Amino acid sequence: MTPADVEAVRSFHRYLVSERACSTHTVRAYTREVERLAGSAEAERAGGLDRLDPLGVRLYLARFHRTHKPSTRNRKLAALRAFFRFRVRTGAISRDPTEGLPGPRPERRLPGPLGAEDCERLIEVQPGRDRPELVALRDRAIFDVLYGTGLRVGELVSLSVRDFDGERREVRVRGKGGRERVVPVPGKAVRSLQAYLEPRRRPGLLPEPLFLNARRGRLSERGVRKLLRRRLLEAGIGRHASPHALRHSYATHLLDADVDLRSIQELLGHARLSTTQRYTHVSTERLTRVYRQAHPRARGR
């Protein structure tokens, strides 16, 4: 990378953090992608990032056509678009080389929610006797909250004790882009959280992480995924599921109960309704399957 490229990447990083208020994951991913482009043969031939033309960017992205999924290639293009638009806005360049550059058509993947019965089994399962009581209370509260509120796993592990209001039955969440929302917590999840917090009650508790790991630090996303794998086995649920599957389950089951899509959008913290609309396909798929199994005219060849 040229010295000018190094400074450009630093400026972009500051912009993502301070102005865009992007998540740590987004800042890291976007910055890395721009650094990769800066170190590419295309950027070297052009003489630096600010001298790249549309063909150079296209050639750089083309090398990932056979090795990366469309969704990954789209994320790469999104990072580069954000960078070059930032450079145009600051006057460093006059034209965005990614402007008009089409992204690959993403795969259409439907969410894979768990059924309501499986969600209940996952929460209610009795852990092995090797689990300390406080850990068992924590694990139940984690999955009660994930399914009962539809939080992203990153939002869950970032919660502090002060974010939970048991009297109002709600939790204050900081989501993507620094957006804050208040999410209602169902009664069962409130009771699970209160049971977990009661043995921890002491002065100075409010700033502590809501969910602790074995070293009394903040539980990580990876830790929650590991707990979920174990709990699926304990519950006898014979399928793989990620913490995000519980978020899909939450949205799908609300939709099945005739909750309107706009309300689900607010609860999930989606910036765009189109993101929430993915969940309508899940219910449509299931309705089609039920119809084909049940209707006399649909069972024939």
PEUR-V381145 format. One record per residue. N is the residue number from 1. RES is the residue in three letters. SS is DSSP state (alpha for helix, beta for strand, coil for the rest). PHI is phi in whole degrees, 0 to 359 (999 if undefined). PSI is psi in degrees with one decimal (none if undefined). Layout:
n res ss phi psi
N RES SS PHI PSI
N RES SS PHI PSI
This chain:
n res ss phi psi
1 MET coil 999 140.6
2 THR coil 284 158.9
3 PRO alpha 305 -36.3
4 ALA alpha 295 -38.0
5 ASP alpha 294 -40.4
6 VAL alpha 301 -45.2
7 GLU alpha 292 -36.1
8 ALA alpha 296 -42.1
9 VAL alpha 294 -40.6
10 ARG alpha 298 -43.1
11 SER alpha 297 -41.2
12 PHE alpha 297 -42.1
13 HIS alpha 300 -45.9
14 ARG alpha 298 -38.8
15 TYR alpha 296 -44.8
16 LEU alpha 298 -39.2
17 VAL alpha 284 -50.0
18 SER alpha 273 -40.3
19 GLU alpha 266 -45.7
20 ARG coil 277 -19.1
21 ALA coil 52 44.5
22 CYS coil 288 158.6
23 SER coil 293 159.6
24 THR alpha 303 -40.1
25 HIS alpha 297 -45.0
26 THR alpha 294 -44.3
27 VAL alpha 302 -45.8
28 ARG alpha 295 -46.3
29 ALA alpha 294 -45.2
30 TYR alpha 294 -43.0
31 THR alpha 296 -43.9
32 ARG alpha 299 -40.4
33 GLU alpha 295 -40.7
34 VAL alpha 293 -37.4
35 GLU alpha 297 -39.4
36 ARG alpha 297 -42.9
37 LEU alpha 297 -40.5
38 ALA alpha 297 -30.9
39 GLY coil 269 5.6
40 SER coil 277 164.0
41 ALA alpha 296 -33.7
42 GLU alpha 296 -44.2
43 ALA alpha 291 -36.0
44 GLU alpha 295 -43.0
45 ARG alpha 295 -36.9
46 ALA alpha 284 -21.7
47 GLY coil 95 18.6
48 GLY coil 131 166.9
49 LEU alpha 300 -42.6
50 ASP alpha 289 -10.2
51 ARG alpha 255 2.4
52 LEU coil 292 140.0
53 ASP coil 253 172.5
54 PRO alpha 306 -37.1
55 LEU alpha 295 -40.3
56 GLY alpha 298 -42.5
57 VAL alpha 293 -40.9
58 ARG alpha 297 -42.3
59 LEU alpha 295 -38.4
60 TYR alpha 298 -46.8
61 LEU alpha 290 -29.0
62 ALA alpha 296 -27.0
63 ARG coil 292 -16.7
64 PHE coil 264 3.9
65 HIS coil 298 -40.9
66 ARG coil 269 -19.7
67 THR coil 256 -14.4
68 HIS coil 233 148.9
69 LYS coil 291 156.3
70 PRO alpha 305 -38.1
71 SER alpha 296 -38.2
72 THR alpha 292 -41.8
73 ARG alpha 294 -34.7
74 ASN alpha 294 -37.2
75 ARG alpha 294 -38.4
76 LYS alpha 298 -46.5
77 LEU alpha 296 -39.3
78 ALA alpha 299 -40.1
79 ALA alpha 295 -44.9
80 LEU alpha 292 -36.9
81 ARG alpha 299 -45.3
82 ALA alpha 300 -41.2
83 PHE alpha 294 -50.1
84 PHE alpha 289 -32.1
85 ARG alpha 294 -36.9
86 PHE alpha 297 -41.2
87 ARG alpha 293 -36.2
88 VAL alpha 294 -43.7
89 ARG alpha 297 -35.3
90 THR coil 274 -2.5
91 GLY coil 84 8.0
92 ALA coil 289 -34.8
93 ILE coil 226 159.6
94 SER coil 263 -19.3
95 ARG coil 220 137.1
96 ASP coil 277 114.3
97 PRO coil 290 -11.0
98 THR coil 266 -3.8
99 GLU coil 297 127.8
100 GLY coil 79 0.9
101 LEU coil 281 115.8
102 PRO coil 284 142.6
103 GLY coil 270 162.1
104 PRO coil 294 151.7
105 ARG coil 289 120.8
106 PRO coil 288 152.8
107 GLU coil 293 142.9
108 ARG coil 267 100.9
109 ARG coil 249 124.6
110 LEU coil 276 146.0
111 PRO coil 299 151.3
112 GLY coil 247 79.0
113 PRO coil 285 155.9
114 LEU coil 277 152.9
115 GLY coil 290 160.8
116 ALA alpha 300 -39.1
117 GLU alpha 295 -41.0
118 ASP alpha 295 -38.2
119 CYS alpha 297 -41.6
120 GLU alpha 295 -43.1
121 ARG alpha 297 -39.2
122 LEU alpha 298 -40.3
123 ILE alpha 283 -41.8
124 GLU alpha 275 -9.4
125 VAL coil 302 141.4
126 GLN coil 272 120.1
127 PRO coil 288 164.5
128 GLY coil 297 160.6
129 ARG coil 290 -12.5
130 ASP coil 283 -6.0
131 ARG coil 270 123.5
132 PRO coil 302 152.1
133 GLU alpha 301 -43.0
134 LEU alpha 295 -36.6
135 VAL alpha 293 -40.5
136 ALA alpha 296 -40.8
137 LEU alpha 296 -41.3
138 ARG alpha 298 -46.8
139 ASP alpha 298 -42.1
140 ARG alpha 297 -43.1
141 ALA alpha 297 -38.9
142 ILE alpha 302 -50.0
143 PHE alpha 279 -25.4
144 ASP alpha 297 -41.9
145 VAL alpha 286 -43.6
146 LEU alpha 302 -46.8
147 TYR alpha 282 -32.2
148 GLY alpha 279 -16.4
149 THR alpha 237 -18.2
150 GLY coil 73 21.3
151 LEU coil 292 149.2
152 ARG coil 293 151.6
153 VAL alpha 297 -34.6
154 GLY alpha 295 -36.7
155 GLU alpha 292 -38.8
156 LEU alpha 299 -50.3
157 VAL alpha 286 -16.0
158 SER coil 274 -5.3
159 LEU coil 291 143.7
160 SER beta 252 165.5
161 VAL alpha 301 -37.2
162 ARG alpha 294 -18.0
163 ASP alpha 284 -15.5
164 PHE beta 261 126.3
165 ASP beta 243 101.0
166 GLY coil 292 -32.9
167 GLU coil 291 -42.0
168 ARG coil 273 -6.5
169 ARG coil 54 56.7
170 GLU beta 207 163.0
171 VAL beta 225 138.0
172 ARG beta 266 123.8
173 VAL beta 239 137.2
174 ARG beta 255 112.5
175 GLY coil 260 -156.6
176 LYS alpha 297 144.2
177 GLY alpha 68 16.7
178 GLY alpha 75 9.1
179 ARG coil 287 135.1
180 GLU beta 252 140.0
181 ARG beta 215 158.8
182 VAL beta 251 126.0
183 VAL beta 244 129.7
184 PRO beta 293 143.6
185 VAL coil 247 123.9
186 PRO coil 295 158.1
187 GLY alpha 305 -42.2
188 LYS alpha 297 -40.3
189 ALA alpha 291 -35.3
190 VAL alpha 300 -45.7
191 ARG alpha 294 -36.9
192 SER alpha 296 -42.8
193 LEU alpha 294 -42.6
194 GLN alpha 296 -37.9
195 ALA alpha 295 -36.4
196 TYR alpha 287 -36.6
197 LEU alpha 279 -24.5
198 GLU alpha 302 -47.2
199 PRO coil 293 -18.3
200 ARG coil 268 -4.5
201 ARG coil 296 124.0
202 ARG coil 191 166.1
203 PRO coil 300 141.0
204 GLY coil 84 12.6
205 LEU coil 284 -33.0
206 LEU coil 305 -40.4
207 PRO coil 283 -9.1
208 GLU coil 291 155.8
209 PRO beta 302 143.2
210 LEU coil 295 -41.8
211 PHE coil 244 123.0
212 LEU beta 258 151.0
213 ASN coil 268 -172.9
214 ALA coil 295 -23.6
215 ARG coil 264 13.2
216 ARG coil 64 25.4
217 GLY coil 260 -175.5
218 ARG beta 288 130.0
219 LEU coil 296 139.8
220 SER coil 265 164.9
221 GLU alpha 300 -41.1
222 ARG alpha 299 -38.3
223 GLY alpha 298 -40.2
224 VAL alpha 294 -41.3
225 ARG alpha 298 -40.0
226 LYS alpha 295 -42.3
227 LEU alpha 297 -38.9
228 LEU alpha 294 -42.9
229 ARG alpha 302 -43.6
230 ARG alpha 295 -42.0
231 ARG alpha 290 -34.3
232 LEU alpha 300 -41.9
233 LEU alpha 296 -45.0
234 GLU alpha 297 -32.4
235 ALA alpha 275 -7.2
236 GLY coil 71 30.1
237 ILE coil 266 110.6
238 GLY coil 273 52.5
239 ARG coil 207 156.6
240 HIS coil 280 143.2
241 ALA coil 210 140.9
242 SER coil 262 165.5
243 PRO alpha 304 -30.5
244 HIS alpha 292 -23.8
245 ALA alpha 296 -31.1
246 LEU alpha 290 -33.4
247 ARG alpha 293 -42.4
248 HIS alpha 298 -41.5
249 SER alpha 297 -44.6
250 TYR alpha 304 -50.5
251 ALA alpha 294 -42.3
252 THR alpha 295 -42.5
253 HIS alpha 290 -31.2
254 LEU alpha 294 -42.4
255 LEU alpha 297 -40.3
256 ASP alpha 297 -27.3
257 ALA coil 271 14.2
258 ASP coil 70 25.1
259 VAL coil 287 135.1
260 ASP coil 289 153.4
261 LEU alpha 297 -35.6
262 ARG alpha 298 -40.9
263 SER alpha 294 -41.4
264 ILE alpha 296 -38.1
265 GLN alpha 302 -45.4
266 GLU alpha 295 -42.3
267 LEU alpha 296 -37.8
268 LEU alpha 279 -18.1
269 GLY coil 77 29.7
270 HIS coil 280 135.0
271 ALA coil 287 -30.8
272 ARG coil 237 140.9
273 LEU alpha 295 -29.6
274 SER alpha 300 -31.5
275 THR alpha 293 -41.9
276 THR alpha 292 -31.5
277 GLN coil 296 -15.5
278 ARG alpha 303 -31.2
279 TYR alpha 289 -20.8
280 THR alpha 294 -31.8
281 HIS alpha 294 -32.1
282 VAL alpha 297 -49.7
283 SER alpha 292 -36.6
284 THR alpha 297 -41.6
285 GLU alpha 301 -44.5
286 ARG alpha 291 -40.5
287 LEU alpha 298 -40.2
288 THR alpha 297 -42.5
289 ARG alpha 296 -44.1
290 VAL alpha 298 -42.9
291 TYR alpha 300 -45.1
292 ARG alpha 293 -31.3
293 GLN alpha 281 -29.6
294 ALA alpha 257 -34.9
295 HIS coil 279 131.6
296 PRO alpha 303 -36.7
297 ARG alpha 280 -9.1
298 ALA alpha 261 -7.6
299 ARG coil 270 -8.6
300 GLY coil 282 175.4
301 ARG coil 292 none
